[in-house]
């Protein structure tokens, strides 16, 4: 079991260091995207796409 002090420290770290962005998918119209993402680590995949776009479009 995680100690209360550890929970507080983790919450403090997340509040200071982590930003979350929400993304919604429609099960019907975005079914192709959802199928493509199966088995992939979502956040890693999205970060790779964004970094590739940054490399292709520097300074924008």
Secondary structure, DSSP 8 states (H G I E B T S, - for coil): ---HHHHHHHHHHHHHH---------TTTTHHHHHHHTTS-HHHHHHHHHHHHHHHTTT-
